[in-house]
Amino acid sequence: MIEAQTPTLPDSAPSRVEPAGVSFAWLLAVLLIHRRFILVVAGFGLMLSVVGAFLTVPKYTSSFSFSPQTSQDPSRAGLASLAGQLGISVGGASEAPQLYAELVSTRDVLSPIARDSFALAPGDGKRVPLATFLGIRGADPQVVEERTLRNLRTRIVAASAATRTSGVVSVTVRTKSAEVSFEIAERLLDGLNQFNLATRKSQAGEERRFTEGRLAAAKVALRAAEDSLQNFLFANRQFGNSPQLTFQRERLQREVSLRQQVVLGLAQQYEDARIREVRDTPVITVIEKPALPAMADPRGRGVIIVLGTFLALLLGIGLVLVWEGWNRQRRAESADPSYSVLASEWNSLRRPFQKP
């Protein structure tokens, strides 16, 4: 009689079985095992965040807003009015606010401010150069001025334009001193006015000189047309019975009328250019003037603390996962015989350098 053989278990089973892949249970187990380390890292991040939040330097913001006065071509006024009713901007009117917003950060406007000195407190007679106030040092004045301009553009002055709605340009100045922010905002507004006045006067001067030359030439042409008509009338006192002479007289009269219209138009443009050349009225309408900040800007301490703690918590979790993943890979490689041979050779190389 043949006896049935039952399968038997091996004498020894592995004490620890590694999962074939990374599972949620394995991640949760790793986090629970190393929870103390994660909490320590998160607590350290919380401490640094609190210290950083309370050591942040307060900043003060002074702002102003204005609306640029744009010149419209009279020939396009009807089209612009119709497009405005439909909510569409035509021509230079939509480009002017953005142009003024970019003008704030130009060298011509910011250079006088970068070279100027400011009082750190109201009524303080001692004035400090802006470069010194910003902590910019250097032996070359040009390098110092260039770095000051870079700080003004990137960290202190900001401008935005509402091109699609009202066309208002808003400018903010933010520094660690309320008085300096207020003075820089005032200098910016004055600089914009002066720059635009000088630019418009220069353009009006060029237009006046051009119109003056054209007006002189038009007057000469008008004089020649009038002389031709005068000579015709002297030579032909009775021309009513001659159709040819009547037609010639009307042609000469039309030439004189046309030249008169050209001279009148150029004379009006010449006078307008002369008026614009000497006009010193502001070219921007100030909606909100700069004001001295009464209190510092919100520092966002709560956001800094929460964000710093969260980042530290992520760092602790990441370190734990990397450490456990490395240990897991090392245990998997230890089953390979070549790994033990490599470890033995490495220990033999280190043995002469180890202390007895």
Stockholm file with secondary structure:
# STOCKHOLM 1.0

chainA/1-356         MIEAQTPTLPDSAPSRVEPAGVSFAWLLAVLLIHRRFILVVAGFGLMLSVVGAFLTVPKYTSSFSFSPQTSQDPSRAGLASLAGQLGISVGGASEAPQLYAELVSTRDVLSPIARDSFALAPGDGKRVPLATFLGIRGADPQVVEERTLRNLRTRIVAASAATRTSGVVSVTVRTKSAEVSFEIAERLLDGLNQFNLATRKSQAGEERRFTEGRLAAAKVALRAAEDSLQNFLFANRQFGNSPQLTFQRERLQREVSLRQQVVLGLAQQYEDARIREVRDTPVITVIEKPALPAMADPRGRGVIIVLGTFLALLLGIGLVLVWEGWNRQRRAESADPSYSVLASEWNSLRRPFQKP
#=GR chainA/1-356 SS CCCCCCCCCCSCCCSCCCCSSCCHHHHHHHHHHTHHHHHHHHHHHHHHHHHHHHHSCCCEEEEEEEEECCCCCGGGHHHHHHHHHTTCCCGGGTTHHHHHHHHTTSHHHHHHHHTCEEESSTTCCCEEEHHHHTTCCCSCHHHHHHHHHHHIIIIIEEEEECTTTTCCEEEEEEESCHHHHHHHHHHHHHHHHHHHHHHHHHHHHHHHHHHHHHHHHHHHHHHHHHHHHHHHHHHCSCCTTCHHHHHHHHHHHHHHHHHHHHHHHHHHHHHHHHHHHHCCSCSEEEEECCCCCSSCCCCCHHHHHHHHHHHHHHHHHHHHHHHHHHHHHHHHHHTSHHHHHHHHHHHHHHGGGSCC
#=GC SS_cons         CCCCCCCCCCSCCCSCCCCSSCCHHHHHHHHHHTHHHHHHHHHHHHHHHHHHHHHSCCCEEEEEEEEECCCCCGGGHHHHHHHHHTTCCCGGGTTHHHHHHHHTTSHHHHHHHHTCEEESSTTCCCEEEHHHHTTCCCSCHHHHHHHHHHHIIIIIEEEEECTTTTCCEEEEEEESCHHHHHHHHHHHHHHHHHHHHHHHHHHHHHHHHHHHHHHHHHHHHHHHHHHHHHHHHHHCSCCTTCHHHHHHHHHHHHHHHHHHHHHHHHHHHHHHHHHHHHCCSCSEEEEECCCCCSSCCCCCHHHHHHHHHHHHHHHHHHHHHHHHHHHHHHHHHHTSHHHHHHHHHHHHHHGGGSCC
//
